[in-house]
Amino acid sequence: MKENLNLNKVLDLEKWINLQESLAIVTKIAMIVVDYKGNPVTKHSGCHRFCHHISGDLR
């Protein structure tokens, strides 16, 4: 039987989040990891105020 593939088995999410934060700072590109259904797995890194406003997520 085929076992379900869990993202935690592919990526070490703690390490990825640190890398994602660094990449977002260096490239000035917002990043987020989503699962195959589009559900966020990590928080946005490098997301600017404009992006929050456009997405309706301004707090």
C-alpha distance matrix in Angstrom:
0.0 3.8 6.4 9.6 12.4 15.4 18.8 20.0 17.6 19.2 22.8 25.1 26.4 29.7 30.5 29.6 31.8 34.7 34.2 34.0 37.2 39.0 37.9 39.1 42.4 43.0 42.0 43.3 40.2 38.3 34.6 31.7 27.9 25.9 22.2 20.9 22.6 25.8 26.0 27.9 26.3 29.6 33.2 35.4 37.1 40.5 40.7 44.4 46.4 46.6 42.8 42.7 45.5 44.0 40.7 42.7 41.5 45.0 45.7
3.8 0.0 3.8 6.5 8.9 12.2 15.4 16.9 14.6 15.9 19.5 22.0 23.3 26.6 27.4 26.2 28.5 31.4 30.8 30.4 33.7 35.4 34.2 35.4 38.8 39.3 38.2 39.5 36.4 34.6 30.9 28.1 24.3 22.4 18.8 17.4 19.4 22.5 22.8 24.7 23.0 26.3 29.9 31.9 33.6 36.9 37.1 40.8 42.9 43.0 39.3 39.3 42.2 40.6 37.4 39.5 38.3 41.8 42.7
6.4 3.8 0.0 3.8 6.3 9.1 12.6 13.6 11.5 13.4 16.7 18.9 20.1 23.4 24.4 23.4 25.5 28.4 28.1 27.9 31.0 32.9 32.0 33.1 36.4 37.1 36.3 37.5 34.5 32.5 28.8 25.8 22.0 20.3 16.8 16.1 18.1 20.9 20.7 22.2 20.2 23.4 27.0 29.4 31.0 34.5 34.8 38.5 40.6 41.0 37.3 37.1 40.1 38.9 35.5 37.5 36.1 39.4 40.0
9.6 6.5 3.8 0.0 3.8 6.2 9.7 11.4 10.1 11.7 14.8 17.1 17.7 21.1 22.3 21.0 22.8 26.0 25.7 25.1 28.2 30.3 29.3 30.2 33.5 34.5 33.5 34.5 31.4 29.2 25.5 22.4 18.7 16.7 13.1 12.6 14.4 17.2 16.9 18.5 16.7 20.1 23.6 25.9 27.8 31.2 31.3 35.0 37.0 37.4 33.6 33.4 36.4 35.1 31.7 33.7 32.3 35.6 36.3
12.4 8.9 6.3 3.8 0.0 3.8 6.5 8.6 7.2 8.1 11.2 13.9 14.6 18.2 19.1 17.6 19.7 22.7 22.2 21.7 24.9 26.8 25.8 26.9 30.2 31.0 30.1 31.2 28.2 26.2 22.5 19.6 15.8 14.3 11.0 10.9 13.5 15.7 15.6 16.6 14.5 17.5 21.2 23.3 24.8 28.2 28.6 32.3 34.6 35.0 31.3 31.3 34.4 33.2 30.0 32.2 30.6 33.8 34.7
15.4 12.2 9.1 6.2 3.8 0.0 3.8 5.4 5.4 7.0 9.1 11.2 11.5 14.9 16.3 15.0 16.7 19.8 19.8 19.3 22.2 24.4 23.7 24.6 27.8 28.9 28.3 29.2 26.3 24.1 20.4 17.3 13.6 12.4 9.6 10.7 13.0 14.6 13.6 14.1 11.5 14.4 18.1 20.6 22.1 25.7 26.1 29.9 32.0 32.8 29.1 28.9 32.1 31.3 28.0 30.0 28.1 31.2 31.7
18.8 15.4 12.6 9.7 6.5 3.8 0.0 3.8 5.3 5.2 6.1 8.6 8.4 12.1 13.1 11.4 13.2 16.4 16.1 15.5 18.5 20.6 19.9 20.8 24.0 25.1 24.5 25.4 22.7 20.6 16.8 13.9 10.2 9.8 7.7 9.8 12.4 13.0 12.1 11.8 8.9 11.4 15.1 17.3 18.6 22.1 22.8 26.5 28.9 29.7 26.1 26.0 29.4 28.6 25.5 27.7 25.7 28.6 29.3
20.0 16.9 13.6 11.4 8.6 5.4 3.8 0.0 3.8 5.4 5.3 6.1 6.6 9.8 11.2 10.5 12.3 15.1 15.5 15.5 18.2 20.2 20.2 21.3 24.1 25.3 25.3 26.3 23.9 21.8 18.1 15.4 12.1 12.4 10.9 13.4 15.7 16.0 14.5 13.5 10.0 11.8 15.5 18.1 19.0 22.7 23.7 27.5 29.8 31.0 27.6 27.3 30.9 30.5 27.4 29.4 27.0 29.6 29.8
17.6 14.6 11.5 10.1 7.2 5.4 5.3 3.8 0.0 3.8 5.9 7.5 9.4 12.4 13.0 12.6 15.1 17.5 17.3 17.8 20.8 22.3 22.0 23.6 26.4 27.2 27.1 28.5 26.2 24.4 20.7 18.2 14.7 14.9 13.0 14.7 17.4 18.3 17.3 16.7 13.4 15.3 19.0 21.4 22.0 25.5 26.7 30.5 33.0 34.1 30.6 30.6 34.1 33.5 30.5 32.7 30.4 33.1 33.5
19.2 15.9 13.4 11.7 8.1 7.0 5.2 5.4 3.8 0.0 3.8 7.0 8.9 12.2 11.9 10.7 13.7 16.0 15.1 15.5 18.9 20.1 19.3 21.1 24.1 24.5 24.1 25.8 23.4 22.0 18.3 16.2 12.8 13.4 11.9 13.4 16.6 17.1 16.8 16.0 12.9 14.4 18.1 19.9 20.2 23.5 24.8 28.6 31.4 32.2 28.8 29.1 32.6 31.8 29.0 31.5 29.5 32.1 32.8
22.8 19.5 16.7 14.8 11.2 9.1 6.1 5.3 5.9 3.8 0.0 3.8 5.5 8.6 8.2 7.0 10.0 12.2 11.6 12.2 15.3 16.5 16.2 18.0 20.7 21.3 21.3 22.9 20.8 19.4 15.7 13.8 10.9 12.4 12.0 14.4 17.2 16.9 16.1 14.5 11.2 11.8 15.3 17.1 17.1 20.4 22.0 25.7 28.6 29.6 26.4 26.7 30.3 29.8 27.2 29.6 27.3 29.6 30.2
25.1 22.0 18.9 17.1 13.9 11.2 8.6 6.1 7.5 7.0 3.8 0.0 3.8 5.6 5.5 6.1 8.7 10.3 10.7 11.9 14.4 15.6 16.2 18.0 20.2 21.1 21.8 23.1 21.5 20.0 16.6 14.8 12.5 14.4 14.4 17.3 19.7 19.1 17.8 15.6 12.0 11.8 15.0 17.1 16.8 20.2 22.1 25.7 28.5 30.0 27.0 27.0 30.7 30.7 28.1 30.2 27.5 29.5 29.7
26.4 23.3 20.1 17.7 14.6 11.5 8.4 6.6 9.4 8.9 5.5 3.8 0.0 3.8 5.4 4.8 5.9 8.6 9.6 9.9 12.0 14.1 14.7 15.8 18.1 19.6 20.1 20.9 19.2 17.2 13.9 11.8 9.8 11.9 12.5 15.8 17.7 16.6 14.9 12.4 8.7 8.1 11.3 13.6 13.6 17.2 18.8 22.5 25.1 26.7 23.7 23.4 27.1 27.3 24.6 26.6 23.8 25.8 25.9
29.7 26.6 23.4 21.1 18.2 14.9 12.1 9.8 12.4 12.2 8.6 5.6 3.8 0.0 3.8 5.4 5.3 6.6 8.8 9.9 11.0 12.8 14.4 15.6 17.2 18.9 20.1 20.8 19.7 17.8 15.0 13.5 12.4 14.8 15.9 19.4 21.1 19.7 17.7 14.7 11.3 9.6 11.8 14.2 13.5 16.9 18.9 22.3 24.8 26.9 24.3 23.8 27.6 28.2 25.8 27.5 24.4 25.9 25.6
30.5 27.4 24.4 22.3 19.1 16.3 13.1 11.2 13.0 11.9 8.2 5.5 5.4 3.8 0.0 3.8 5.5 5.3 6.3 8.6 10.1 10.9 12.3 14.3 15.8 16.8 18.1 19.5 18.6 17.5 14.7 13.9 12.9 15.9 17.2 20.3 22.5 21.0 19.6 16.6 13.4 11.5 13.6 15.2 13.8 16.7 19.3 22.6 25.5 27.4 24.9 24.9 28.7 29.1 27.0 29.1 26.2 27.5 27.5
29.6 26.2 23.4 21.0 17.6 15.0 11.4 10.5 12.6 10.7 7.0 6.1 4.8 5.4 3.8 0.0 3.8 5.4 5.0 5.9 8.5 9.8 10.2 11.9 14.1 15.1 15.8 17.1 15.7 14.4 11.3 10.5 9.4 12.6 14.2 17.3 19.5 17.7 16.7 13.7 10.9 9.1 11.4 12.5 11.3 14.4 16.7 20.2 23.2 24.8 22.0 22.3 26.1 26.1 24.0 26.3 23.7 25.3 25.8
31.8 28.5 25.5 22.8 19.7 16.7 13.2 12.3 15.1 13.7 10.0 8.7 5.9 5.3 5.5 3.8 0.0 3.8 5.4 4.9 6.1 8.6 9.7 10.4 12.4 14.3 15.1 15.6 14.4 12.6 9.9 9.1 9.1 12.4 14.6 18.0 19.6 17.4 15.9 12.4 9.9 7.0 8.4 9.7 8.5 11.8 13.9 17.4 20.2 22.1 19.5 19.4 23.2 23.7 21.6 23.6 20.7 22.1 22.3
34.7 31.4 28.4 26.0 22.7 19.8 16.4 15.1 17.5 16.0 12.2 10.3 8.6 6.6 5.3 5.4 3.8 0.0 3.8 5.5 5.2 6.4 8.7 10.0 11.0 12.6 14.3 15.1 14.8 13.7 11.8 12.0 12.5 16.0 18.3 21.6 23.3 21.0 19.6 16.1 13.7 10.6 11.3 12.0 9.7 12.1 15.0 18.1 21.0 23.1 21.0 21.2 24.9 25.6 23.9 25.9 22.9 23.8 23.8
34.2 30.8 28.1 25.7 22.2 19.8 16.1 15.5 17.3 15.1 11.6 10.7 9.6 8.8 6.3 5.0 5.4 3.8 0.0 3.8 5.4 5.1 6.1 8.5 10.0 10.6 11.9 13.5 13.0 12.7 10.6 11.5 11.8 15.5 17.8 20.7 22.8 20.5 19.8 16.5 14.4 11.7 12.7 12.5 10.0 12.0 15.1 18.1 21.5 23.1 20.9 21.7 25.3 25.5 24.1 26.5 23.9 24.9 25.5
34.0 30.4 27.9 25.1 21.7 19.3 15.5 15.5 17.8 15.5 12.2 11.9 9.9 9.9 8.6 5.9 4.9 5.5 3.8 0.0 3.8 5.4 5.1 6.1 8.6 10.0 10.4 11.2 10.0 9.1 6.8 7.9 9.0 12.7 15.5 18.5 20.2 17.5 17.0 13.6 12.1 9.2 9.7 9.0 6.7 9.0 11.7 15.0 18.3 19.7 17.2 18.1 21.7 21.8 20.3 22.9 20.4 21.6 22.4
37.2 33.7 31.0 28.2 24.9 22.2 18.5 18.2 20.8 18.9 15.3 14.4 12.0 11.0 10.1 8.5 6.1 5.2 5.4 3.8 0.0 3.8 5.5 5.2 6.4 8.8 10.1 10.1 10.0 9.0 8.1 9.6 11.6 15.2 18.3 21.4 22.7 19.8 18.8 15.1 13.9 10.4 9.7 8.7 5.4 7.0 10.3 13.1 16.3 18.2 16.3 16.9 20.5 21.2 20.0 22.2 19.5 20.0 20.5
39.0 35.4 32.9 30.3 26.8 24.4 20.6 20.2 22.3 20.1 16.5 15.6 14.1 12.8 10.9 9.8 8.6 6.4 5.1 5.4 3.8 0.0 3.8 5.4 5.2 6.2 8.5 9.6 10.4 10.8 10.4 12.5 14.3 18.0 21.0 23.8 25.5 22.6 22.0 18.5 17.2 13.9 13.5 12.2 8.6 9.1 12.7 15.0 18.4 20.2 18.6 19.7 23.1 23.7 22.9 25.2 22.7 23.0 23.6
37.9 34.2 32.0 29.3 25.8 23.7 19.9 20.2 22.0 19.3 16.2 16.2 14.7 14.4 12.3 10.2 9.7 8.7 6.1 5.1 5.5 3.8 0.0 3.8 5.4 5.2 5.8 7.8 7.8 8.9 8.4 11.1 12.9 16.6 19.5 22.0 23.8 20.9 20.9 17.7 16.8 13.9 13.7 11.9 8.6 8.8 12.1 14.5 18.2 19.2 17.4 19.1 22.3 22.3 21.7 24.4 22.4 23.0 24.2
39.1 35.4 33.1 30.2 26.9 24.6 20.8 21.3 23.6 21.1 18.0 18.0 15.8 15.6 14.3 11.9 10.4 10.0 8.5 6.1 5.2 5.4 3.8 0.0 3.8 5.6 5.4 5.2 5.1 5.7 6.4 9.6 12.3 15.8 19.2 21.7 23.0 19.7 19.6 16.3 16.1 13.0 11.9 9.3 5.9 5.1 8.4 10.7 14.4 15.5 13.8 15.4 18.6 18.8 18.3 21.0 19.0 19.4 20.7
42.4 38.8 36.4 33.5 30.2 27.8 24.0 24.1 26.4 24.1 20.7 20.2 18.1 17.2 15.8 14.1 12.4 11.0 10.0 8.6 6.4 5.2 5.4 3.8 0.0 3.8 5.7 5.2 7.4 8.5 10.0 13.1 15.9 19.4 22.8 25.4 26.6 23.3 23.0 19.6 19.2 15.8 14.3 11.8 8.2 6.3 9.9 11.1 14.6 16.2 15.3 16.8 19.8 20.5 20.4 22.7 20.6 20.3 21.4
43.0 39.3 37.1 34.5 31.0 28.9 25.1 25.3 27.2 24.5 21.3 21.1 19.6 18.9 16.8 15.1 14.3 12.6 10.6 10.0 8.8 6.2 5.2 5.6 3.8 0.0 3.8 5.7 8.1 10.5 11.7 15.0 17.4 21.0 24.2 26.6 28.1 25.0 25.1 21.9 21.4 18.2 17.3 14.8 11.2 9.6 13.0 14.0 17.6 18.6 17.8 19.8 22.6 22.9 23.0 25.6 23.8 23.6 24.9
42.0 38.2 36.3 33.5 30.1 28.3 24.5 25.3 27.1 24.1 21.3 21.8 20.1 20.1 18.1 15.8 15.1 14.3 11.9 10.4 10.1 8.5 5.8 5.4 5.7 3.8 0.0 3.8 5.3 8.5 10.0 13.7 16.2 19.4 22.7 24.6 26.2 23.0 23.6 20.7 20.7 17.9 17.0 14.1 11.1 9.2 11.9 13.0 16.7 16.9 15.9 18.4 20.9 20.7 21.0 23.9 22.5 22.7 24.5
43.3 39.5 37.5 34.5 31.2 29.2 25.4 26.3 28.5 25.8 22.9 23.1 20.9 20.8 19.5 17.1 15.6 15.1 13.5 11.2 10.1 9.6 7.8 5.2 5.2 5.7 3.8 0.0 3.8 6.6 9.4 13.1 16.2 19.3 22.8 24.9 25.9 22.4 22.8 19.8 20.3 17.4 15.7 12.4 9.5 6.7 8.9 9.3 13.0 13.3 12.6 15.1 17.5 17.5 18.1 20.8 19.5 19.3 21.2
40.2 36.4 34.5 31.4 28.2 26.3 22.7 23.9 26.2 23.4 20.8 21.5 19.2 19.7 18.6 15.7 14.4 14.8 13.0 10.0 10.0 10.4 7.8 5.1 7.4 8.1 5.3 3.8 0.0 3.8 6.3 10.1 13.1 15.9 19.5 21.3 22.3 18.8 19.5 16.8 17.6 15.0 13.7 10.3 8.3 6.3 7.7 9.2 12.8 12.7 11.0 13.7 16.2 15.7 15.8 18.9 17.7 18.3 20.5
38.3 34.6 32.5 29.2 26.2 24.1 20.6 21.8 24.4 22.0 19.4 20.0 17.2 17.8 17.5 14.4 12.6 13.7 12.7 9.1 9.0 10.8 8.9 5.7 8.5 10.5 8.5 6.6 3.8 0.0 3.8 7.1 10.6 13.2 16.9 19.0 19.6 16.0 16.3 13.4 14.5 11.9 10.2 6.6 5.5 4.5 4.8 7.5 11.0 11.2 8.8 10.9 13.9 13.5 12.9 15.9 14.5 15.3 17.5
34.6 30.9 28.8 25.5 22.5 20.4 16.8 18.1 20.7 18.3 15.7 16.6 13.9 15.0 14.7 11.3 9.9 11.8 10.6 6.8 8.1 10.4 8.4 6.4 10.0 11.7 10.0 9.4 6.3 3.8 0.0 3.8 7.0 9.9 13.5 15.8 16.8 13.4 13.6 10.7 11.2 9.0 8.3 5.7 5.2 6.7 7.4 10.8 14.0 14.4 11.4 12.9 16.2 15.6 14.2 17.2 15.5 17.1 18.9
31.7 28.1 25.8 22.4 19.6 17.3 13.9 15.4 18.2 16.2 13.8 14.8 11.8 13.5 13.9 10.5 9.1 12.0 11.5 7.9 9.6 12.5 11.1 9.6 13.1 15.0 13.7 13.1 10.1 7.1 3.8 0.0 3.8 6.5 10.2 12.9 13.6 10.4 10.1 7.0 7.6 5.8 6.0 4.9 6.4 9.2 9.1 12.8 15.4 16.0 12.6 13.2 16.7 16.1 13.8 16.6 14.7 16.9 18.4
27.9 24.3 22.0 18.7 15.8 13.6 10.2 12.1 14.7 12.8 10.9 12.5 9.8 12.4 12.9 9.4 9.1 12.5 11.8 9.0 11.6 14.3 12.9 12.3 15.9 17.4 16.2 16.2 13.1 10.6 7.0 3.8 0.0 3.8 6.9 9.9 11.3 8.7 8.5 6.0 5.4 5.4 7.7 8.2 9.7 12.8 12.9 16.6 19.2 19.6 16.1 16.5 19.9 19.1 16.5 19.2 17.3 19.9 21.3
25.9 22.4 20.3 16.7 14.3 12.4 9.8 12.4 14.9 13.4 12.4 14.4 11.9 14.8 15.9 12.6 12.4 16.0 15.5 12.7 15.2 18.0 16.6 15.8 19.4 21.0 19.4 19.3 15.9 13.2 9.9 6.5 3.8 0.0 3.8 6.7 7.5 5.1 5.1 4.3 5.1 7.2 9.4 10.3 12.7 15.6 15.0 18.6 20.6 20.7 17.0 17.2 20.3 19.0 16.0 18.6 17.1 20.2 21.7
22.2 18.8 16.8 13.1 11.0 9.6 7.7 10.9 13.0 11.9 12.0 14.4 12.5 15.9 17.2 14.2 14.6 18.3 17.8 15.5 18.3 21.0 19.5 19.2 22.8 24.2 22.7 22.8 19.5 16.9 13.5 10.2 6.9 3.8 0.0 3.8 5.4 5.3 5.4 6.5 6.4 9.7 12.5 13.9 16.2 19.3 18.8 22.3 24.2 24.3 20.6 20.6 23.5 22.2 19.0 21.4 20.1 23.4 24.7
20.9 17.4 16.1 12.6 10.9 10.7 9.8 13.4 14.7 13.4 14.4 17.3 15.8 19.4 20.3 17.3 18.0 21.6 20.7 18.5 21.4 23.8 22.0 21.7 25.4 26.6 24.6 24.9 21.3 19.0 15.8 12.9 9.9 6.7 3.8 0.0 3.8 5.5 7.5 9.7 10.2 13.3 15.9 16.9 19.2 22.0 21.3 24.6 26.5 26.1 22.3 22.6 25.3 23.4 20.3 22.8 22.1 25.6 27.3
22.6 19.4 18.1 14.4 13.5 13.0 12.4 15.7 17.4 16.6 17.2 19.7 17.7 21.1 22.5 19.5 19.6 23.3 22.8 20.2 22.7 25.5 23.8 23.0 26.6 28.1 26.2 25.9 22.3 19.6 16.8 13.6 11.3 7.5 5.4 3.8 0.0 3.8 5.6 9.0 10.6 13.8 15.8 16.8 19.8 22.4 21.1 24.2 25.6 25.1 21.3 21.3 23.6 21.7 18.4 20.6 20.1 23.7 25.4
25.8 22.5 20.9 17.2 15.7 14.6 13.0 16.0 18.3 17.1 16.9 19.1 16.6 19.7 21.0 17.7 17.4 21.0 20.5 17.5 19.8 22.6 20.9 19.7 23.3 25.0 23.0 22.4 18.8 16.0 13.4 10.4 8.7 5.1 5.3 5.5 3.8 0.0 3.8 6.4 8.9 11.4 12.9 13.4 16.4 18.9 17.4 20.4 21.8 21.4 17.6 17.6 20.0 18.2 15.0 17.4 16.8 20.4 22.2
26.0 22.8 20.7 16.9 15.6 13.6 12.1 14.5 17.3 16.8 16.1 17.8 14.9 17.7 19.6 16.7 15.9 19.6 19.8 17.0 18.8 22.0 20.9 19.6 23.0 25.1 23.6 22.8 19.5 16.3 13.6 10.1 8.5 5.1 5.4 7.5 5.6 3.8 0.0 3.8 6.4 9.3 10.7 12.2 15.4 18.3 16.9 20.1 21.3 21.4 17.7 17.0 19.7 18.5 15.0 16.8 15.6 19.1 20.3
27.9 24.7 22.2 18.5 16.6 14.1 11.8 13.5 16.7 16.0 14.5 15.6 12.4 14.7 16.6 13.7 12.4 16.1 16.5 13.6 15.1 18.5 17.7 16.3 19.6 21.9 20.7 19.8 16.8 13.4 10.7 7.0 6.0 4.3 6.5 9.7 9.0 6.4 3.8 0.0 3.8 5.6 6.9 8.7 11.8 14.9 13.8 17.3 18.7 19.3 15.7 15.0 18.1 17.5 14.1 16.0 14.1 17.3 18.3
26.3 23.0 20.2 16.7 14.5 11.5 8.9 10.0 13.4 12.9 11.2 12.0 8.7 11.3 13.4 10.9 9.9 13.7 14.4 12.1 13.9 17.2 16.8 16.1 19.2 21.4 20.7 20.3 17.6 14.5 11.2 7.6 5.4 5.1 6.4 10.2 10.6 8.9 6.4 3.8 0.0 3.8 7.0 9.6 11.9 15.5 15.3 18.9 20.8 21.8 18.3 17.6 21.0 20.7 17.5 19.3 17.0 19.8 20.4
29.6 26.3 23.4 20.1 17.5 14.4 11.4 11.8 15.3 14.4 11.8 11.8 8.1 9.6 11.5 9.1 7.0 10.6 11.7 9.2 10.4 13.9 13.9 13.0 15.8 18.2 17.9 17.4 15.0 11.9 9.0 5.8 5.4 7.2 9.7 13.3 13.8 11.4 9.3 5.6 3.8 0.0 3.8 6.6 8.5 12.2 12.4 16.1 18.1 19.6 16.4 15.7 19.4 19.5 16.6 18.5 15.8 18.0 18.5
33.2 29.9 27.0 23.6 21.2 18.1 15.1 15.5 19.0 18.1 15.3 15.0 11.3 11.8 13.6 11.4 8.4 11.3 12.7 9.7 9.7 13.5 13.7 11.9 14.3 17.3 17.0 15.7 13.7 10.2 8.3 6.0 7.7 9.4 12.5 15.9 15.8 12.9 10.7 6.9 7.0 3.8 0.0 3.8 6.3 9.7 9.4 12.9 14.6 16.4 13.5 12.4 16.1 16.7 14.1 15.6 12.7 14.5 14.9
35.4 31.9 29.4 25.9 23.3 20.6 17.3 18.1 21.4 19.9 17.1 17.1 13.6 14.2 15.2 12.5 9.7 12.0 12.5 9.0 8.7 12.2 11.9 9.3 11.8 14.8 14.1 12.4 10.3 6.6 5.7 4.9 8.2 10.3 13.9 16.9 16.8 13.4 12.2 8.7 9.6 6.6 3.8 0.0 3.8 6.5 5.8 9.5 11.7 13.2 10.2 9.9 13.7 14.1 12.0 14.1 11.5 13.0 14.1
37.1 33.6 31.0 27.8 24.8 22.1 18.6 19.0 22.0 20.2 17.1 16.8 13.6 13.5 13.8 11.3 8.5 9.7 10.0 6.7 5.4 8.6 8.6 5.9 8.2 11.2 11.1 9.5 8.3 5.5 5.2 6.4 9.7 12.7 16.2 19.2 19.8 16.4 15.4 11.8 11.9 8.5 6.3 3.8 0.0 3.8 5.5 9.0 11.9 13.7 11.4 11.7 15.4 16.0 14.7 16.8 14.2 15.0 16.0
40.5 36.9 34.5 31.2 28.2 25.7 22.1 22.7 25.5 23.5 20.4 20.2 17.2 16.9 16.7 14.4 11.8 12.1 12.0 9.0 7.0 9.1 8.8 5.1 6.3 9.6 9.2 6.7 6.3 4.5 6.7 9.2 12.8 15.6 19.3 22.0 22.4 18.9 18.3 14.9 15.5 12.2 9.7 6.5 3.8 0.0 3.8 6.1 9.6 11.3 9.7 10.8 14.0 14.8 14.4 16.6 14.3 14.4 15.7
40.7 37.1 34.8 31.3 28.6 26.1 22.8 23.7 26.7 24.8 22.0 22.1 18.8 18.9 19.3 16.7 13.9 15.0 15.1 11.7 10.3 12.7 12.1 8.4 9.9 13.0 11.9 8.9 7.7 4.8 7.4 9.1 12.9 15.0 18.8 21.3 21.1 17.4 16.9 13.8 15.3 12.4 9.4 5.8 5.5 3.8 0.0 3.8 6.8 8.2 6.2 7.1 10.4 11.1 10.7 12.8 10.8 11.0 12.9
44.4 40.8 38.5 35.0 32.3 29.9 26.5 27.5 30.5 28.6 25.7 25.7 22.5 22.3 22.6 20.2 17.4 18.1 18.1 15.0 13.1 15.0 14.5 10.7 11.1 14.0 13.0 9.3 9.2 7.5 10.8 12.8 16.6 18.6 22.3 24.6 24.2 20.4 20.1 17.3 18.9 16.1 12.9 9.5 9.0 6.1 3.8 0.0 3.8 5.4 5.3 6.6 8.8 10.2 10.9 12.6 11.1 10.1 12.2
46.4 42.9 40.6 37.0 34.6 32.0 28.9 29.8 33.0 31.4 28.6 28.5 25.1 24.8 25.5 23.2 20.2 21.0 21.5 18.3 16.3 18.4 18.2 14.4 14.6 17.6 16.7 13.0 12.8 11.0 14.0 15.4 19.2 20.6 24.2 26.5 25.6 21.8 21.3 18.7 20.8 18.1 14.6 11.7 11.9 9.6 6.8 3.8 0.0 3.8 5.5 5.1 6.2 8.7 10.0 10.6 9.3 7.3 9.5
46.6 43.0 41.0 37.4 35.0 32.8 29.7 31.0 34.1 32.2 29.6 30.0 26.7 26.9 27.4 24.8 22.1 23.1 23.1 19.7 18.2 20.2 19.2 15.5 16.2 18.6 16.9 13.3 12.7 11.2 14.4 16.0 19.6 20.7 24.3 26.1 25.1 21.4 21.4 19.3 21.8 19.6 16.4 13.2 13.7 11.3 8.2 5.4 3.8 0.0 3.8 5.4 5.0 6.2 8.6 9.8 9.9 8.7 11.8
42.8 39.3 37.3 33.6 31.3 29.1 26.1 27.6 30.6 28.8 26.4 27.0 23.7 24.3 24.9 22.0 19.5 21.0 20.9 17.2 16.3 18.6 17.4 13.8 15.3 17.8 15.9 12.6 11.0 8.8 11.4 12.6 16.1 17.0 20.6 22.3 21.3 17.6 17.7 15.7 18.3 16.4 13.5 10.2 11.4 9.7 6.2 5.3 5.5 3.8 0.0 3.8 5.4 5.2 6.1 8.5 8.3 8.5 11.8
42.7 39.3 37.1 33.4 31.3 28.9 26.0 27.3 30.6 29.1 26.7 27.0 23.4 23.8 24.9 22.3 19.4 21.2 21.7 18.1 16.9 19.7 19.1 15.4 16.8 19.8 18.4 15.1 13.7 10.9 12.9 13.2 16.5 17.2 20.6 22.6 21.3 17.6 17.0 15.0 17.6 15.7 12.4 9.9 11.7 10.8 7.1 6.6 5.1 5.4 3.8 0.0 3.8 5.6 5.2 6.1 4.8 4.9 8.2
45.5 42.2 40.1 36.4 34.4 32.1 29.4 30.9 34.1 32.6 30.3 30.7 27.1 27.6 28.7 26.1 23.2 24.9 25.3 21.7 20.5 23.1 22.3 18.6 19.8 22.6 20.9 17.5 16.2 13.9 16.2 16.7 19.9 20.3 23.5 25.3 23.6 20.0 19.7 18.1 21.0 19.4 16.1 13.7 15.4 14.0 10.4 8.8 6.2 5.0 5.4 3.8 0.0 3.8 5.5 5.1 6.0 5.0 8.7
44.0 40.6 38.9 35.1 33.2 31.3 28.6 30.5 33.5 31.8 29.8 30.7 27.3 28.2 29.1 26.1 23.7 25.6 25.5 21.8 21.2 23.7 22.3 18.8 20.5 22.9 20.7 17.5 15.7 13.5 15.6 16.1 19.1 19.0 22.2 23.4 21.7 18.2 18.5 17.5 20.7 19.5 16.7 14.1 16.0 14.8 11.1 10.2 8.7 6.2 5.2 5.6 3.8 0.0 3.8 5.4 7.6 8.3 12.0
40.7 37.4 35.5 31.7 30.0 28.0 25.5 27.4 30.5 29.0 27.2 28.1 24.6 25.8 27.0 24.0 21.6 23.9 24.1 20.3 20.0 22.9 21.7 18.3 20.4 23.0 21.0 18.1 15.8 12.9 14.2 13.8 16.5 16.0 19.0 20.3 18.4 15.0 15.0 14.1 17.5 16.6 14.1 12.0 14.7 14.4 10.7 10.9 10.0 8.6 6.1 5.2 5.5 3.8 0.0 3.8 5.4 7.8 11.2
42.7 39.5 37.5 33.7 32.2 30.0 27.7 29.4 32.7 31.5 29.6 30.2 26.6 27.5 29.1 26.3 23.6 25.9 26.5 22.9 22.2 25.2 24.4 21.0 22.7 25.6 23.9 20.8 18.9 15.9 17.2 16.6 19.2 18.6 21.4 22.8 20.6 17.4 16.8 16.0 19.3 18.5 15.6 14.1 16.8 16.6 12.8 12.6 10.6 9.8 8.5 6.1 5.1 5.4 3.8 0.0 3.8 5.8 8.9
41.5 38.3 36.1 32.3 30.6 28.1 25.7 27.0 30.4 29.5 27.3 27.5 23.8 24.4 26.2 23.7 20.7 22.9 23.9 20.4 19.5 22.7 22.4 19.0 20.6 23.8 22.5 19.5 17.7 14.5 15.5 14.7 17.3 17.1 20.1 22.1 20.1 16.8 15.6 14.1 17.0 15.8 12.7 11.5 14.2 14.3 10.8 11.1 9.3 9.9 8.3 4.8 6.0 7.6 5.4 3.8 0.0 3.8 6.3
45.0 41.8 39.4 35.6 33.8 31.2 28.6 29.6 33.1 32.1 29.6 29.5 25.8 25.9 27.5 25.3 22.1 23.8 24.9 21.6 20.0 23.0 23.0 19.4 20.3 23.6 22.7 19.3 18.3 15.3 17.1 16.9 19.9 20.2 23.4 25.6 23.7 20.4 19.1 17.3 19.8 18.0 14.5 13.0 15.0 14.4 11.0 10.1 7.3 8.7 8.5 4.9 5.0 8.3 7.8 5.8 3.8 0.0 3.8
45.7 42.7 40.0 36.3 34.7 31.7 29.3 29.8 33.5 32.8 30.2 29.7 25.9 25.6 27.5 25.8 22.3 23.8 25.5 22.4 20.5 23.6 24.2 20.7 21.4 24.9 24.5 21.2 20.5 17.5 18.9 18.4 21.3 21.7 24.7 27.3 25.4 22.2 20.3 18.3 20.4 18.5 14.9 14.1 16.0 15.7 12.9 12.2 9.5 11.8 11.8 8.2 8.7 12.0 11.2 8.9 6.3 3.8 0.0
